[in-house]
Structure formats: C-alpha cells, structure tokens
Amino acid sequence: MEQINGRLRATRDTTANWNAHPAFRPEKGEIIIYTDHGTISDEFGENVNVPGIKIGDGDAYLIDLPFVNADVRYQILTELRLHSGNTEIHVTSEEKEFWNNKLNCIVSNGNLILNRL
C-alpha cells in the first residue's frame, strides 16, 4: 500500500468547465469531480445523481483519464451518506461533552479566538 504524505486534493466543477481546459493534468492522486456527470438507479429504482470521478496520475491529461465506475461511485456515496449521518460513530457523547468544556472559541473581526475554560 502506498502511503500518501501531504494533502488530499479534490476539485469539482461541471463537465463544460472541465472540457474548457483540455491541457489540464491533475496531480497524482488528485480527485476530479464532474458535478453534473449523470445518474444511476438505486436499489429502489429511483434515479440518483452520481458525480463523475477521475483520479489524476500526474502524467495524463484530464480528458484522457477514465471515469471511476458508476457502481463504485454509488457505493462510495452510499457509504459516505451512512457515515456522515452517524454522529456517534467516532466520538461518544461523553467525549464530546468533555472536550466541549475544555475550550471556547469565537470569531472576531475575521480572527478565530480560543479561550480555555
């Protein structure tokens, strides 16, 4: 397994805007999202918007990169929806309460100010 040190970069735009930049070469591992790519049917027969996803290799032009398979994209979106909807999955209520009582923050004139409680 390759370990990535650094930031994960994901960029999103419409198909028309991506096609307007034919010489664009995404960085290796960069995720490119086509927000208006298409739909697939879910398990209930309903159409679900599924963005197109390409992953840069650092060499190929965006236009030459293949899209990630639609079924895989739907599975990823489903997992993300389930994961993001579960507010208890990583931090318990007790942990939240403990940490929420450690620090107070406010934004003043565009600055984030942290105050220890």
Secondary structure as UniProt FT lines:
FT   STRAND          10..13
FT   HELIX           15..19
FT   TURN            22..23
FT   TURN            28..29
FT   STRAND          31..41
FT   TURN            43..44
FT   STRAND          47..55
FT   HELIX           62..64
FT   HELIX           70..85
FT   TURN            87..88
FT   HELIX           93..100
FT   TURN            101..102
FT   STRAND          103..108
FT   TURN            109..110
FT   STRAND          111..116
//
